[in-house]
Amino acid sequence: MPGPETRVVELRVPGLSGTGGEALLDVVSTVEVAGDGVGTLIRPSDRLRRPAPGPVLQALGRSVPRTLEGYLWGRMTSGGAAKAAWALLFPFSLSNVAFWMLPPVPEGSRSAAALGGLCRSLLRVAGLLLTMLLVGQLAVLSLDLFATQCLSPGSACLPSVPVGLRGQVARTVAGLVPAAVVIFVLYRISCTRWTVTCEDPPARRGPLPGDAVRDGLDSPTLRSLHTAAALATVVLLALGGPLRVPHAVGELVVWCCALAVVLVALVLAGTGSSLPRWARGGLLTFAVLVFAAVAAFRPALPAGSDATVQALGAALLLVSVLFAVLLVPAALVARRTWREQPKRLRPWLGGWAAAPVLALAVLLGGGFGAGLAIGVRRLTGVSWLRLPDSYTPVTVLWGGGLALAAVLGVLGFAVAVPLRRRRRGVPEAVKLLQEPADQPRAAAAWARSAWERRHLHHLAFGVVFGMSAGAAALLVVRFVLRVRPGWFEPLSALGVFALGALAVGLLRVVYTAARKPGRNRHLGALADLVCFWPRAAHPVVPPCYALKVVPELAARAKEHLAEPNTRVVLAGHQIGSLLAVLAAARLVHALPEGERTRVGLLTAGSPLQWGYQRAFPAVLSRDSLARLFGELEGRWRGLARGTDILGGGVTTWRQEVVDGELRGVGYLPEGGVGDLAPALSGPTGALVLGGDHWLPDPIANPAGTRRYAAGVLGHADYEVDPEWDRAVAMAAGLEFPGRPASRPFGEQVPLFPDLPRFNLGVAR
């Protein structure tokens, strides 16, 4: 029971990078109190830069002390030239994300386990081929365009280069060195890991959300295989490609060795085999020797460039199609795990969403290499440099994809959203939450946000499906019909412009972000979305920040819980809400019963239900989330606005207004799922349905509150709403949604109202 010495520690976790300490804690200044410089714990500070307590919490009829802390993790994904360049690895990161999007394996199903194993093997092979494709496309720039064409004797390109450096050996070395540097950088990125300052306890009370997001999946063997295959790819490109057998004995030996390295890497990546340290070192040493030996031979370029790129593209296409086919029965078998759920909670595309994500990674990988070559040729101003013939269909494909994205975007935002607004009118929930004067503005924002949460992924998948169908049609036109239609030219011109602008613009943004870290918020946000997941299918991705943030959040909470009178509330906004959920699950695993009852969870503007729960059904299943809600006994509170595009309900669904009351289905405090009692109207104007607090937007500004913000806030400023403090009190177990206060919010009441009152006044 809460006593007079009870205090609350509110530990806030920000969302996408770019959130500063002052904005996170909503104070004028902050000071660091713990951390290692990468993950930093902060508190409010006074003018002397000393830690200051946070604002008191009104609960129990009195003021309860509150300590406000924040965990800043933005330095893990933004800041500096290295982190800015991580955006160039986006295709690799997408293939790794697809690994975590696979459907769950039902317990006891051998067929589902076998299909899941095959899908994971194909994803590892696709990741290896993506690395080879990127390195091959960069080798086209260094070996073909630069060394073979630009540095050829008598060339008008780079006239300042002396004739002595235009010899065969010098040109070959000049082309191999940039490729070797890129491969070394990729290897170093794959070795990067965050240092965790605390222990990560094993799971004891499962399954709970995020149990699979743990360290140990980063395989040193996979890292070595990618490096060796990348070196062998450059060798094959320099010797004429994987399909051209050299005639000279020396070239034939080197070509066979490089091809053997590639085949061994593909087989070992597909089987998931783990090599001992001496075997990994031997494979890398052999690949380096083969790479160095190719400098003694005459490169068979530019024919080798086109053959290598085409072979890698064909292999990626074959693996992607096979993966999409095998994912269909895997999703059908896993359907039993979500068959009883409403459609809005079921996985995207019936659990098949990993296939278009992999296809998008392949399309981006091929498009970036082509765009980079086109952009470099434009920047140099040398129009006679010859690009591989396979880049022409890529430009046509991306030109058509850009046109399709524009058409779908116009149909969605300019047609579908206004139609939904006109058809639905003012929703009944808006009438319950808003004053009549605010209802039109709120209804328009509700219509747009609801449409985007439900259909934005459909637009993205529609573009991917359209480009995939276009790729199949281009293959038929090029290799079967062998014709060049007239519509090739305008689409190719549009694709050349789009890919060139994409490559040059991305490189410029990376350069600007490296020089001015404060301007790289969009790159940091991109890294936040894809770097949430550990390395599993691809090692050359930025390190997973969740593996550091979650255990350190749990460790900090346990430090505070060591004091018997302290209650800890983990409060997360946006992606920070996912980190807070995983940290709460770790605490449930690790804490005894007495301490677990002093842990609460608050999520605000969370994309957990409509986004992450549907995209990653095996990691964030409904049953595991319901179990966590039951373990916390209802001390999981979620703040949501109907006008929020990114955030929505987290613990409830099927909300509808019946007889003037908001009803729905959601998680129950005793565990499980069921119908909820009608929503209660709180003193701040919010409707509390189960664990979700639906906030009025604009804010109702009730009497007795000290904070207010005008206009439709949408996804911003959840801390400004007076319901935030009330939700913190509920998450701390100091208030209960079933017992709404009848007094105005913030008004003081006697601590013991049932005791008889005595007149202690002095007699006259």
Sequence and secondary structure as in RCSB ss.txt:
>XXXX:A:sequence
MPGPETRVVELRVPGLSGTGGEALLDVVSTVEVAGDGVGTLIRPSDRLRRPAPGPVLQALGRSVPRTLEGYLWGR
MTSGGAAKAAWALLFPFSLSNVAFWMLPPVPEGSRSAAALGGLCRSLLRVAGLLLTMLLVGQLAVLSLDLFATQC
LSPGSACLPSVPVGLRGQVARTVAGLVPAAVVIFVLYRISCTRWTVTCEDPPARRGPLPGDAVRDGLDSPTLRSL
HTAAALATVVLLALGGPLRVPHAVGELVVWCCALAVVLVALVLAGTGSSLPRWARGGLLTFAVLVFAAVAAFRPA
LPAGSDATVQALGAALLLVSVLFAVLLVPAALVARRTWREQPKRLRPWLGGWAAAPVLALAVLLGGGFGAGLAIG
VRRLTGVSWLRLPDSYTPVTVLWGGGLALAAVLGVLGFAVAVPLRRRRRGVPEAVKLLQEPADQPRAAAAWARSA
WERRHLHHLAFGVVFGMSAGAAALLVVRFVLRVRPGWFEPLSALGVFALGALAVGLLRVVYTAARKPGRNRHLGA
LADLVCFWPRAAHPVVPPCYALKVVPELAARAKEHLAEPNTRVVLAGHQIGSLLAVLAAARLVHALPEGERTRVG
LLTAGSPLQWGYQRAFPAVLSRDSLARLFGELEGRWRGLARGTDILGGGVTTWRQEVVDGELRGVGYLPEGGVGD
LAPALSGPTGALVLGGDHWLPDPIANPAGTRRYAAGVLGHADYEVDPEWDRAVAMAAGLEFPGRPASRPFGEQVP
LFPDLPRFNLGVAR
>XXXX:A:secstr
   TT EEEEEEE  STT  HHHHHTSS EEEEEE SSSEEEEEB TTS B     EEETTEEE EEEEEEE GG
GTSSSHHHHGGGGGHHHHHHHHHHHTS    TT HHHHHHHHHHHHHHHHHHHHHHHHHHHHHHIIIIIIIIIII
TSTT SSSTTS GGGGSHHHHHHHHHHHHHHHHHHHHHHHH     SS      S   TTTT  TT   HHHHHH
HHHHHHHHHHHHHTT TT   SSHHHHHHHHHHHHHHHHHHHHHHHT    HHHHHHHHHHHHHHHHHGGGS   
TTHHHHHHHHHHHHHHHHHHHHHHHHHHHHHHHHGGGTTTS GGGS GGGGTTHHHHHHHHHHHHHHHHHHHHHH
HHHHHT TT    TTHHHHHHHHHHHHHHHHHHHIIIIIIIHHHHHHHH S HHHHHHS GGGHHHHHHHHHHHH
HHHHHHHHHHHHHHHHHHHHHHHHHIIIIII    TTHHHHHHHHHHHHHHHHHHHHHHHHHHHH GGG HHHHH
HHHHHTTS SSS SSS   SHHHHHHHHHHHHHHHHTSTTEEEEEEEETHHHHHHHHHHHHHHHHS HHHHTTEE
EEEES  IIIIIHHH TTTS HHHHHHHHHHTTT EEEEE TT SS   SSEEEEEEETTEEEEEEE TTSSEEE
    EE TTS EEETTEEE  SS    TT      S  TTS TTTSTHHHHHHHHHTTSS TTS  SS TT    
SSTTS         
